[in-house]
């Protein structure tokens, strides 16, 4: 009798866990990310007009997008690209290494910047006007394993910083003070 009861409890606990668990497809569908590539998911989350923090966790490392509902985590590889999110600022910033797509907030939301990224040989990789998202960040995709410089201009002020896109590199650049 005790053995049957133990099996019944075990079966209930296993089925309860299976019911509570959400598949990654269900998670993606619930947050409007179903059918998107990893690159498209990153861009959709970072550019979301929703107030931060979002109702789920989304972070990006140098190698993967990590999504979580608080109980489960889903990971999606970035492949041969590197995502750098940066937040130029006038008066305030925060320390950061890996960008929290769902939580990080920069000072200058919905602001146009002139952005120039060059590699260490001087080749221009990006040179265009870009507007920060509602979270105050601008995100760019770069080739993997490069070193270079980012230069951001805004209303006659400029910020410059070294960048790198190695496996150990930061994905959140918050050290861009706009100086006159």
C-alpha positions as CSV (number, residue, x, y, z in Angstrom):
1,X,0.0,0.0,0.0
2,X,2.8,2.4,0.9
3,X,4.6,1.6,-2.3
4,X,1.5,2.4,-4.4
5,X,0.9,5.6,-2.6
6,X,4.5,6.6,-3.1
7,X,4.2,5.9,-6.9
8,X,1.0,7.9,-7.0
9,X,2.6,10.9,-5.3
10,X,5.6,10.6,-7.6
11,X,3.4,10.6,-10.6
12,X,1.4,13.6,-9.4
13,X,4.6,15.6,-8.7
14,X,6.1,14.7,-12.1
15,X,2.9,15.6,-13.9
16,X,2.5,18.8,-11.9
17,X,6.0,19.9,-12.9
18,X,5.3,19.1,-16.5
19,X,2.1,21.2,-16.4
20,X,3.9,24.1,-14.7
21,X,6.9,24.1,-17.1
22,X,6.6,26.3,-20.2
23,X,8.3,25.4,-23.4
24,X,10.5,27.9,-25.1
25,X,8.0,28.1,-27.9
26,X,5.2,29.0,-25.4
27,X,7.5,31.5,-23.8
28,X,8.4,33.2,-27.1
29,X,4.8,33.3,-28.2
30,X,3.7,34.8,-24.9
31,X,6.1,37.7,-25.4
32,X,5.7,38.3,-29.1
33,X,9.0,36.7,-30.1
34,X,7.7,33.5,-31.9
35,X,9.1,32.9,-35.3
36,X,12.0,35.4,-34.9
37,X,15.7,34.7,-35.4
38,X,17.9,35.4,-32.4
39,X,19.0,38.7,-34.0
40,X,15.3,39.7,-34.5
41,X,14.5,38.8,-30.9
42,X,17.3,40.9,-29.5
43,X,16.3,43.9,-31.6
44,X,12.6,43.5,-30.7
45,X,13.3,43.4,-27.0
46,X,15.9,46.2,-26.9
47,X,13.6,48.5,-29.0
48,X,10.5,47.6,-27.1
49,X,8.6,50.8,-26.0
50,X,7.5,49.0,-22.8
51,X,8.6,50.6,-19.6
52,X,11.6,48.9,-17.9
53,X,11.9,46.5,-16.2
54,X,10.0,44.1,-18.6
55,X,7.8,41.3,-17.1
56,X,10.5,38.8,-18.0
57,X,14.3,38.8,-17.9
58,X,16.3,39.2,-21.1
59,X,20.0,39.6,-21.1
60,X,22.7,39.4,-23.8
61,X,26.2,38.1,-23.3
62,X,29.0,38.1,-25.9
63,X,27.8,34.7,-27.1
64,X,24.0,34.3,-26.4
65,X,20.6,35.8,-25.7
66,X,19.3,34.6,-22.3
67,X,15.6,34.8,-21.6
68,X,13.9,33.8,-18.3
69,X,10.5,33.8,-16.7
70,X,12.0,33.5,-13.3
71,X,11.8,29.8,-13.1
72,X,13.2,28.7,-16.4
73,X,15.9,30.0,-18.6
74,X,16.2,29.7,-22.4
75,X,19.4,30.5,-24.4
76,X,19.8,31.3,-28.0
77,X,23.3,31.5,-29.6
78,X,24.4,34.7,-31.4
79,X,26.5,33.0,-34.0
80,X,29.1,35.0,-35.8
81,X,27.8,38.4,-34.8
82,X,28.2,40.5,-31.6
83,X,25.6,42.8,-30.2
84,X,26.8,46.0,-28.5
85,X,24.3,48.2,-26.7
86,X,25.4,51.7,-25.7
87,X,23.9,54.6,-23.8
88,X,25.6,58.0,-24.2
89,X,24.8,60.3,-21.3
90,X,25.0,63.9,-20.2
91,X,24.7,63.7,-16.4
92,X,24.0,60.1,-15.2
93,X,24.9,56.5,-16.1
94,X,25.2,53.1,-14.4
95,X,27.9,50.4,-14.4
96,X,27.1,47.5,-16.6
97,X,28.9,44.7,-18.4
98,X,26.3,42.4,-20.0
99,X,23.3,44.4,-21.2
100,X,20.0,43.7,-19.7
101,X,17.6,44.1,-22.6
102,X,14.7,44.0,-20.1
103,X,16.1,46.2,-17.4
104,X,18.9,48.6,-18.4
105,X,17.8,52.3,-18.8
106,X,19.9,55.1,-20.2
107,X,19.5,58.8,-19.7
108,X,18.7,59.9,-23.3
109,X,15.7,58.0,-24.6
110,X,14.4,58.5,-28.2
111,X,17.4,60.7,-29.0
112,X,19.2,60.9,-32.3
113,X,23.0,60.5,-32.3
114,X,25.6,60.5,-35.0
115,X,27.4,57.1,-34.6
116,X,30.8,56.1,-36.1
117,X,32.4,52.8,-35.4
118,X,35.9,52.0,-36.8
119,X,38.1,48.9,-36.4
120,X,41.7,49.2,-35.2
121,X,42.9,49.5,-38.8
122,X,40.7,52.6,-39.3
123,X,38.1,50.9,-41.5
124,X,34.7,52.5,-40.9
125,X,32.2,49.7,-39.9
126,X,29.2,52.0,-39.1
127,X,28.7,55.7,-39.8
128,X,25.1,56.9,-39.6
129,X,22.5,58.7,-37.5
130,X,20.9,56.3,-35.0
131,X,18.1,57.0,-32.5
132,X,18.1,55.6,-29.0
133,X,15.2,53.4,-28.0
134,X,12.7,54.1,-25.2
135,X,15.2,52.5,-22.8
136,X,17.9,55.1,-23.7
137,X,20.2,52.6,-25.5
138,X,21.3,52.1,-29.1
139,X,22.1,48.6,-30.3
140,X,24.5,47.7,-33.1
141,X,25.5,44.4,-34.6
142,X,29.3,44.1,-35.2
143,X,31.6,41.4,-36.5
144,X,33.0,39.1,-33.9
145,X,36.6,39.3,-32.7
146,X,37.4,42.9,-33.6
147,X,38.8,45.8,-31.7
148,X,38.1,49.4,-32.5
149,X,36.5,52.7,-31.4
150,X,33.0,54.1,-31.1
151,X,32.4,57.8,-31.5
152,X,29.0,59.3,-30.6
153,X,28.0,62.9,-31.3
154,X,25.0,64.8,-30.0
155,X,24.3,68.6,-30.2
156,X,28.0,69.5,-30.5
157,X,29.1,67.1,-27.8
158,X,31.1,64.0,-28.4
159,X,31.9,60.7,-26.6
160,X,34.6,58.2,-27.7
161,X,35.5,54.8,-26.3
162,X,37.4,51.7,-27.2
163,X,35.3,48.6,-28.1
164,X,36.0,44.9,-28.6
165,X,33.9,42.0,-29.7
166,X,35.7,39.1,-28.2
167,X,34.1,36.2,-26.2
168,X,35.1,38.1,-23.0
169,X,33.9,41.5,-24.1
170,X,31.2,43.6,-22.6
171,X,27.8,44.0,-24.4
172,X,26.7,47.1,-22.4
173,X,28.7,50.3,-22.9
174,X,27.6,53.0,-20.4
175,X,30.9,54.9,-20.3
176,X,30.1,57.4,-23.0
177,X,29.9,60.9,-21.4
178,X,28.9,63.5,-24.0
179,X,31.4,66.3,-23.5
180,X,31.5,69.7,-25.2
